[in-house]
Amino acid sequence: MGWGYSLQALREVIAAYLALHGHVNLEAEPLTDAMLRKVAAYVGRVVKAAQFVKDTAETGQFMLQAYGAITLISQGKETIAGLLSYGGD
């Protein structure tokens, strides 16, 4: 690959860092402005999807715990002691 690619990549990283921290006039750099907007939109979609997965996992965990508690209550066992020793069988 050579050093040229490495130096170009470093320049791009530094330019992105400076642009994100407001050290580059984005009005004078329409291409940079468009790329940053596109990246920001992509990151927003990823964060939204991750939040959905997190909420779904938490809901699933709650549902399983509720099922375990209902099962123990229906079997006539003490709920707290039963949940502490519940092995899922």
PyRosetta script that sets phi, psi and omega in degrees:
from pyrosetta import init, pose_from_sequence

init()
pose = pose_from_sequence("MGWGYSLQALREVIAAYLALHGHVNLEAEPLTDAMLRKVAAYVGRVVKAAQFVKDTAETGQFMLQAYGAITLISQGKETIAGLLSYGGD")
pose.set_psi(1, -41.1)
pose.set_omega(1, 178.2)
pose.set_phi(2, 88.8)
pose.set_psi(2, 173.4)
pose.set_omega(2, -178.1)
pose.set_phi(3, -78.0)
pose.set_psi(3, -24.6)
pose.set_omega(3, -176.6)
pose.set_phi(4, -59.1)
pose.set_psi(4, -43.4)
pose.set_omega(4, 179.9)
pose.set_phi(5, -66.1)
pose.set_psi(5, -39.8)
pose.set_omega(5, -179.8)
pose.set_phi(6, -64.2)
pose.set_psi(6, -43.8)
pose.set_omega(6, 179.5)
pose.set_phi(7, -66.5)
pose.set_psi(7, -39.3)
pose.set_omega(7, 178.4)
pose.set_phi(8, -64.6)
pose.set_psi(8, -41.4)
pose.set_omega(8, 178.1)
pose.set_phi(9, -63.7)
pose.set_psi(9, -40.8)
pose.set_omega(9, 178.1)
pose.set_phi(10, -63.4)
pose.set_psi(10, -42.5)
pose.set_omega(10, 177.0)
pose.set_phi(11, -58.9)
pose.set_psi(11, -42.4)
pose.set_omega(11, -178.8)
pose.set_phi(12, -66.9)
pose.set_psi(12, -39.1)
pose.set_omega(12, 177.9)
pose.set_phi(13, -64.7)
pose.set_psi(13, -45.0)
pose.set_omega(13, 179.4)
pose.set_phi(14, -63.6)
pose.set_psi(14, -41.8)
pose.set_omega(14, 178.7)
pose.set_phi(15, -63.2)
pose.set_psi(15, -41.6)
pose.set_omega(15, 178.5)
pose.set_phi(16, -64.6)
pose.set_psi(16, -41.8)
pose.set_omega(16, 178.7)
pose.set_phi(17, -61.0)
pose.set_psi(17, -47.5)
pose.set_omega(17, -179.4)
pose.set_phi(18, -64.3)
pose.set_psi(18, -38.8)
pose.set_omega(18, 179.5)
pose.set_phi(19, -66.3)
pose.set_psi(19, -41.0)
pose.set_omega(19, -179.1)
pose.set_phi(20, -67.8)
pose.set_psi(20, -28.6)
pose.set_omega(20, -179.6)
pose.set_phi(21, -96.5)
pose.set_psi(21, 14.0)
pose.set_omega(21, 172.4)
pose.set_phi(22, 78.5)
pose.set_psi(22, 18.3)
pose.set_omega(22, -179.1)
pose.set_phi(23, -93.3)
pose.set_psi(23, 1.9)
pose.set_omega(23, 179.5)
pose.set_phi(24, -123.0)
pose.set_psi(24, 134.5)
pose.set_omega(24, 177.6)
pose.set_phi(25, -76.3)
pose.set_psi(25, 104.6)
pose.set_omega(25, -175.9)
pose.set_phi(26, -72.1)
pose.set_psi(26, -20.2)
pose.set_omega(26, 176.6)
pose.set_phi(27, -67.8)
pose.set_psi(27, -31.8)
pose.set_omega(27, 178.8)
pose.set_phi(28, -83.7)
pose.set_psi(28, -13.4)
pose.set_omega(28, -179.1)
pose.set_phi(29, -122.6)
pose.set_psi(29, 76.5)
pose.set_omega(29, -176.3)
pose.set_phi(30, -63.6)
pose.set_psi(30, -32.5)
pose.set_omega(30, 179.2)
pose.set_phi(31, -67.1)
pose.set_psi(31, -43.4)
pose.set_omega(31, 177.7)
pose.set_phi(32, -64.1)
pose.set_psi(32, -42.0)
pose.set_omega(32, 178.5)
pose.set_phi(33, -60.9)
pose.set_psi(33, -44.1)
pose.set_omega(33, 179.7)
pose.set_phi(34, -64.1)
pose.set_psi(34, -42.0)
pose.set_omega(34, 179.6)
pose.set_phi(35, -64.7)
pose.set_psi(35, -43.2)
pose.set_omega(35, 179.9)
pose.set_phi(36, -64.1)
pose.set_psi(36, -38.8)
pose.set_omega(36, 177.3)
pose.set_phi(37, -64.9)
pose.set_psi(37, -40.7)
pose.set_omega(37, 179.7)
pose.set_phi(38, -65.9)
pose.set_psi(38, -43.5)
pose.set_omega(38, 179.0)
pose.set_phi(39, -65.0)
pose.set_psi(39, -42.3)
pose.set_omega(39, 179.4)
pose.set_phi(40, -62.6)
pose.set_psi(40, -39.8)
pose.set_omega(40, 178.3)
pose.set_phi(41, -65.7)
pose.set_psi(41, -41.4)
pose.set_omega(41, 178.9)
pose.set_phi(42, -63.5)
pose.set_psi(42, -46.5)
pose.set_omega(42, 179.5)
pose.set_phi(43, -61.7)
pose.set_psi(43, -39.0)
pose.set_omega(43, 177.3)
pose.set_phi(44, -60.7)
pose.set_psi(44, -42.1)
pose.set_omega(44, 177.9)
pose.set_phi(45, -65.7)
pose.set_psi(45, -39.9)
pose.set_omega(45, 179.0)
pose.set_phi(46, -64.5)
pose.set_psi(46, -43.3)
pose.set_omega(46, 179.6)
pose.set_phi(47, -64.1)
pose.set_psi(47, -41.1)
pose.set_omega(47, 178.9)
pose.set_phi(48, -63.1)
pose.set_psi(48, -42.9)
pose.set_omega(48, 178.3)
pose.set_phi(49, -65.2)
pose.set_psi(49, -40.8)
pose.set_omega(49, 179.1)
pose.set_phi(50, -64.6)
pose.set_psi(50, -38.5)
pose.set_omega(50, 177.9)
pose.set_phi(51, -64.2)
pose.set_psi(51, -40.4)
pose.set_omega(51, 177.9)
pose.set_phi(52, -61.9)
pose.set_psi(52, -44.8)
pose.set_omega(52, 179.5)
pose.set_phi(53, -63.2)
pose.set_psi(53, -42.8)
pose.set_omega(53, 179.3)
pose.set_phi(54, -61.8)
pose.set_psi(54, -47.1)
pose.set_omega(54, 179.6)
pose.set_phi(55, -62.3)
pose.set_psi(55, -40.7)
pose.set_omega(55, 179.3)
pose.set_phi(56, -64.3)
pose.set_psi(56, -42.7)
pose.set_omega(56, 179.2)
pose.set_phi(57, -64.0)
pose.set_psi(57, -42.2)
pose.set_omega(57, 179.1)
pose.set_phi(58, -64.5)
pose.set_psi(58, -41.0)
pose.set_omega(58, 178.1)
pose.set_phi(59, -64.1)
pose.set_psi(59, -42.5)
pose.set_omega(59, 177.8)
pose.set_phi(60, -61.6)
pose.set_psi(60, -42.3)
pose.set_omega(60, 178.9)
pose.set_phi(61, -63.8)
pose.set_psi(61, -42.1)
pose.set_omega(61, 178.1)
pose.set_phi(62, -62.0)
pose.set_psi(62, -43.1)
pose.set_omega(62, -179.3)
pose.set_phi(63, -62.3)
pose.set_psi(63, -41.7)
pose.set_omega(63, 178.6)
pose.set_phi(64, -65.3)
pose.set_psi(64, -40.8)
pose.set_omega(64, 178.0)
pose.set_phi(65, -66.1)
pose.set_psi(65, -40.4)
pose.set_omega(65, 177.7)
pose.set_phi(66, -64.0)
pose.set_psi(66, -42.1)
pose.set_omega(66, 177.2)
pose.set_phi(67, -60.0)
pose.set_psi(67, -44.0)
pose.set_omega(67, 178.7)
pose.set_phi(68, -61.9)
pose.set_psi(68, -42.3)
pose.set_omega(68, 179.2)
pose.set_phi(69, -66.1)
pose.set_psi(69, -43.4)
pose.set_omega(69, 179.4)
pose.set_phi(70, -63.9)
pose.set_psi(70, -40.2)
pose.set_omega(70, 178.5)
pose.set_phi(71, -62.2)
pose.set_psi(71, -43.7)
pose.set_omega(71, 179.8)
pose.set_phi(72, -66.2)
pose.set_psi(72, -41.4)
pose.set_omega(72, 179.4)
pose.set_phi(73, -63.9)
pose.set_psi(73, -42.1)
pose.set_omega(73, -179.1)
pose.set_phi(74, -67.1)
pose.set_psi(74, -23.5)
pose.set_omega(74, 177.5)
pose.set_phi(75, -87.8)
pose.set_psi(75, -2.9)
pose.set_omega(75, 177.9)
pose.set_phi(76, 80.1)
pose.set_psi(76, 18.1)
pose.set_omega(76, 179.7)
pose.set_phi(77, -91.1)
pose.set_psi(77, 159.1)
pose.set_omega(77, 175.7)
pose.set_phi(78, -70.8)
pose.set_psi(78, 131.0)
pose.set_omega(78, -170.0)
pose.set_phi(79, -63.9)
pose.set_psi(79, -52.7)
pose.set_omega(79, -175.5)
pose.set_phi(80, -63.9)
pose.set_psi(80, -50.7)
pose.set_omega(80, -179.7)
pose.set_phi(81, -63.0)
pose.set_psi(81, -37.7)
pose.set_omega(81, -179.9)
pose.set_phi(82, -67.3)
pose.set_psi(82, -40.8)
pose.set_omega(82, 179.5)
pose.set_phi(83, -67.8)
pose.set_psi(83, -35.3)
pose.set_omega(83, 180.0)
pose.set_phi(84, -67.5)
pose.set_psi(84, -31.7)
pose.set_omega(84, -178.8)
pose.set_phi(85, -105.9)
pose.set_psi(85, 7.3)
pose.set_omega(85, -176.6)
pose.set_phi(86, -67.2)
pose.set_psi(86, 123.1)
pose.set_omega(86, -178.4)
pose.set_phi(87, -104.1)
pose.set_psi(87, 0.3)
pose.set_omega(87, 176.9)
pose.set_phi(88, 85.4)
pose.set_psi(88, 11.8)
pose.set_omega(88, -179.4)
pose.set_phi(89, -96.7)
pose.dump_pdb("model.pdb")
